[in-house]
Amino acid sequence: MSRLLDLGPLLNPRSIAIIGATPDATRVGGRPLAFLRRYGFEGTIYPVNPRYQEIGELPCYPDVASLPETPEMAIVALPAAAVVEVIGDCNRRGVPAATIYTSGFSEIGAEGKALEAELRAAAGEMVICGPNCQGVANFHDRVVSNWTSALGRDDMVAGPIGFVSQSGLFGGLIAAKCIERGLGLGYLVSSGNEVVLDFADVLAHMAADPRIEVVAGYLEGVRDGRKLEAAAEVARANDKPIVLLKVGRVEESARAAASHTGSMTGAYEVYRAAFRQWGIIEVDDIEELVDVTEVFARRAPRPKGDRVGILTNSGGIGVFCADKVREAGLRLAEFEPRTVAAITEHLPTFGAALNPVDVTLQTLTDPDAVGRHIEHMMRDDGVDAVVTFFGVQWLKIDEVVAMLDRARWVADKPLVVSWGQGDPEAPRRLRELGIPAYDDPLKAIKAVRALRALALNQSRPAIDVAPVDSAEAAAAAVLLRERLVEGPLDEAGAKAVLEAAGLAVARRGLATSEAAATELILGLRRDPTFGPVLLLGTGGVFVETLGDAVLGLLPLDRGQAVAMVQALRSYPMLQRARGRAEADIEAVVEALLKLAALALAAPEIQELDINPLIVRAAGHGAVAADALIRTEANREQRE
Amino acid sequence: MSRLLDLGPLLNPRSIAIIGATPDATRVGGRPLAFLRRYGFEGTIYPVNPRYQEIGELPCYPDVASLPETPEMAIVALPAAAVVEVIGDCNRRGVPAATIYTSGFSEIGAEGKALEAELRAAAGEMVICGPNCQGVANFHDRVVSNWTSALGRDDMVAGPIGFVSQSGLFGGLIAAKCIERGLGLGYLVSSGNEVVLDFADVLAHMAADPRIEVVAGYLEGVRDGRKLEAAAEVARANDKPIVLLKVGRVEESARAAASHTGSMTGAYEVYRAAFRQWGIIEVDDIEELVDVTEVFARRAPRPKGDRVGILTNSGGIGVFCADKVREAGLRLAEFEPRTVAAITEHLPTFGAALNPVDVTLQTLTDPDAVGRHIEHMMRDDGVDAVVTFFGVQWLKIDEVVAMLDRARWVADKPLVVSWGQGDPEAPRRLRELGIPAYDDPLKAIKAVRALRALALNQSRPAIDVAPVDSAEAAAAAVLLRERLVEGPLDEAGAKAVLEAAGLAVARRGLATSEAAATELILGLRRDPTFGPVLLLGTGGVFVETLGDAVLGLLPLDRGQAVAMVQALRSYPMLQRARGRAEADIEAVVEALLKLAALALAAPEIQELDINPLIVRAAGHGAVAADALIRTEANREQRE
């Protein structure tokens, strides 16, 4: 795995030089001093600017060389043309870290790319954030030198959220949303063009900080997929969720991302596979990013299963919630009879005690009774999480808040509240009590889904990366190289290599009637960001059109290979299709693992397709009926 | 088509009796008088309650018989046990319409169902809203007798939105959200158990009112799908969009809906097909319901194509928007060179003039220049709609609002604004100017999608319901009845009927190698709500697992049949798959139309399956290789 950087000097320096400092706090060069002071930075600040003797009652120095000590971090707010030289000065002086706000590097094209290469060379071993970024903030240690205007306010408290963004404004937007919800930020890092430090370094640093509960980010792309994997492992080891919004999903938008921060994004499908495999929680939009981050920040318990109990004061919203629970991949809980009986006993005539529970007007007439209903649901062994909704509630807010605060302690299960168009005081006070409270019931359900995803991720067994006979793969690689001397591989050559790698292959013309259920396609691709990627799809003529394909990153262990097969939409068909026998699923898993070993042993394979892989009845194996291997050499020849 | 009711007396009566009136405005029986007066009802109000001589300075009557004139509408706020008798009184007195708030009917089970049947009988020809509802409100004519507390406020103005809800509280929630956004409601109707009037009647009435721009609703289910179709036709004829949130999508939640208002919902997939076929815009959640309703209420122009131009002050949000445009089924516009040149000329160095346009800090430094960029985009012939996003904008709000208001007039295209965590004054003023403004860029994109859906719906050709030779279908129906005398149909019998209906059939054992690309499945089902439904799916062993199936309601015209084939995920494969010839798509369309005619001619067919339908190369037809027909008689025998 790639090495993660030590961000200590960058994110918690004892002294900071501001190079390009100005007394005008509305300008980018003036904001760091203002923010460092506003947030109470306790270390030493050295303004650097030859045009001033003093800035903000601090002595101002003409250059880095004249500083009285070597600062731990330098903030650079200079025009692009001056940056390389000053970073060289810092490097020579031994400054370990720098934040470069300046734009005009790889994001502007060829000229900027060249300048960025010079910058990288000048940096030596320095840890650098940026260029083309809004900087870094570590609120717990009062090191706030991120210049987003979202931080220019007095109600910001240090808290459990670490946020890293490849878009500067996006970070400011998230910060403002968190403040609005009473959520404290621990870190806010704008990583910009990532000339040295990258997105994964920041994720890992934040995940390792015990003051942080949840690590979230806005991601356009990473250059080194393996660092992202390493960061995910740090988060997993520290029992922290990573929540990401990945943009640049389609080709046009990936191009736009490239012009934005100069980032190159690989195929979105590969990112999705990586997120799933490494336990990173992906969200779909801006609101969901904040909503999911909030539920983790509130330290909500993690559900032990997927069965959700719903209580509302609106039958209609109850039905809506039941739909959304299913669409979120969760289940509607079935209450124990005693729960139904206990709720029924104290429910108004026109309410409903089955899940979803509809208390109608009872939150207006008797909030305590509603609290007891919720407690019965929390105690029910058939319920893993409870979602409530109270619509148009303006009365008895004290009682409603108090009963929710009591109910959540009766079991170690999440209680997630939603609120619709009532007194805004209620959700504000619920949040103060640490209860996740949303302005929409769908948000509450998505929050439960995220809690469940984290619980599943934390409970999966450790990866076992050496499950197959690598000697076979090594022999296959040797055979491949021998064949390549004679020229590009034909089908027979490809089959010979696969056979050497331990896969079963067949002559042309194998009757498809031997297939137990379906035909699969098995493939290997090389992704520029993530390396070798396996593809398993429902095959035949359907594969391209129906898109029933699952990707897997390497190394791949048996559990992950099994998960790939189970993720196929055609999996139920493999299990037992239309009265036929169960297909040999175990043989598909073996084929995936052997292909994974081959991919690692023979890096010259650029693309490999087994189409179809004929899957026979259980115990009778899976056979590659046709195969194609492309290496760099014959790829060029064919295209 | 089923008959729609005349709701004039219910929604715009000149006189109203409140039966069960009380002086206490906090009670359900007291609220109608309070709200009718608050909203300025100009007709006569007759409180009815034997316990009072006078309520609110109006003479109070002991019963319906003693009223000095026959009121046009009666509001009933009595216990369930008293409702049937009083509705009988109203019917005898000749009261044309009533609203029954009372709960305790079919939603509580068998006993309530029996009471509801009595109520229906007592109503005679009366138009009734409810029971188990929050009542009706017609704001333009000041008839507000919906008792939701959301209307107990002074900032409610009559406006262009008609809303009907099968959940009372949901209606109140939507009303509150509209008021919050400065949107005026024209109607708010809670339809409850729909003992007489149903959801479709209300949709149609609102759609025909020239003061209404958009008709929206919360739907659990309808009993008569044909009335919904009739309402959709009224909306289409009046050029009004219908926007619906349909709940009860999955089995458990449909059960919950049944216990909520006693509504029976058919299969969600059939509703979806109905919505698509009839041009009803379906939304997915509460926020989207309000967002889409808003864009229609603001009378935004309808886009002539699907190409979206994006302008933001954040490169990151721009990339996000580009993703979401594609995910919404829209396209990212490609600007004309002169547009790019004109924008580039006045853009800051680090901005981007290609779509998405990133103006970075220019909305702070020079909002007028940003306005000119938007005008260039609006004028570009390659752009059908423009979406903007301004994040964390606190300065120069006057200029930003003014430049947006200028830009939207330069072309007859929608300009939809989004806003992120800046001065709330800006979106408020934009809304006052009639500009759709959202607090999230995704909402703006979904609004454009809805505008585009409406434009497409309004531009589709009129339905031609008699495209096939019905003589063939009639002959097939005669043959079917002859065969049924001998007993249930076997495969040969089913094929004979299909052949008589004009479809090509084959003996068993037709080689699948004759198929040009794939095998399809063609089916017919009877839905309790919507009647006969055709199913077209990608066949073979894949049909159940891969779920590539499209439904079509009858009557089905050629255009709709073509749309069904095009909606298959496998459609590209039918067009030209893996080097094979194009499949005979025209023959699939013909088969659909002939099956549609058969379904109408032979209502005794309960289920019909052609699996597979072998589709040959273009010009060579499509052949039913296997077929099954079930009628009531043989269904019982087989199951």
Interface residues (C-beta under 8 A of the other chain):
Chain A: S103 G104 E107 I108 N132 T148 S149 A150 S165 Q166 S167 G168 L169 F170 G172 L173 A176 K177 E180 Y218 E220 L245 V247 G248 R249 V250 E252 S253 A254 A256 A257 S259 H260 T261 D285 I286 E287 N313 S314 G315 G316 I317 G318 V319 F320 A322 D323 K324 R326 E327 L332 T349 F350 A352 L354 P356 D358 G391 V392 W394 G420 Q421 D440 P441 L442 A517 T518 T538 V541 F542 E544 T545 L546 G547 D548 R569 S570 P572 M573 A577 R578
Chain B: S103 G104 E107 I108 N132 T148 S149 A150 S165 Q166 S167 G168 L169 F170 G172 L173 A176 K177 E180 Y218 E220 L245 V247 G248 R249 V250 E252 S253 A256 A257 S259 H260 T261 D285 I286 E287 N313 S314 G315 G316 I317 G318 V319 F320 A322 D323 K324 R326 E327 L332 T349 F350 A352 L354 P356 D358 G391 V392 W394 G420 Q421 D440 P441 L442 A517 T518 T538 V541 F542 E544 T545 L546 G547 D548 R569 S570 P572 M573 A577 R578
